[in-house]
Amino acid sequence: ATLDDVLYYVSEGRPVIAMTDLKNAVIIYGYDAFNIMILDPAKGTVSKMGIQDSTQLFEGAGNVFLSYLGQ
């Protein structure tokens, strides 16, 4: 899946876990036209990241995302 694909889940109120490398992940919990909002549990931070920068980061990690379907 691509970042654009998984932002659908975020728009439906479902956070997405996104791998940033083989051992680390962030939680995408929101977005706007220019940024995604992420929680980084390894760093204990909440921040914004540009859509293009985050797309490159997640593509470099293999576009591995986890979320869930609603009923």
C-alpha positions in Angstrom: 0.0 0.0 0.0 1.1 3.6 -0.4 0.8 6.4 2.1 -2.1 7.8 0.0 -3.9 4.5 0.4 -3.5 4.3 4.1 -4.6 7.8 4.8 -8.1 6.6 4.0 -8.0 4.6 7.3 -6.8 7.7 9.2 -9.7 9.7 7.6 -12.0 7.1 9.0 -10.6 7.6 12.5 -8.4 4.5 12.5 -4.7 5.1 13.3 -2.1 3.4 11.2 1.2 1.9 12.3 3.9 2.7 9.7 7.3 1.0 9.7 10.2 3.5 9.3 12.9 0.7 9.1 13.2 -2.9 10.0 12.9 -2.3 13.8 11.0 1.0 14.2 7.5 2.3 13.6 5.4 5.4 14.1 1.7 5.8 14.5 0.0 8.1 11.9 -3.1 9.6 13.7 -3.9 12.6 11.5 -3.1 14.6 8.4 -3.8 17.7 6.4 -3.0 18.8 2.9 0.7 19.2 3.6 1.6 17.1 6.6 0.9 13.9 8.5 0.7 13.8 12.3 2.8 11.1 13.9 3.5 9.6 17.3 7.0 8.2 17.6 7.0 5.8 20.6 10.7 5.2 20.4 11.4 8.9 20.9 8.3 9.7 22.9 7.4 12.6 20.5 4.4 13.8 18.6 5.2 15.8 15.5 4.3 16.7 11.9 6.1 15.4 8.9 5.7 16.6 5.3 3.7 14.4 2.9 6.6 14.1 0.5 9.2 13.4 3.1 7.0 10.8 4.8 6.2 9.2 1.5 10.0 8.7 0.8 10.6 7.5 4.4 7.9 4.8 4.2 8.8 3.8 0.7 12.4 3.3 1.8 11.1 1.0 4.6 9.0 -1.1 2.1 5.6 0.6 2.6 4.7 -1.6 5.5 1.5 -0.4 7.2 -0.9 -1.9 9.8 -4.4 -0.8 10.6 -7.8 -2.4 10.9 -11.2 -2.5 9.1 -14.4 -1.3 10.8 -17.7 -3.1 10.8 
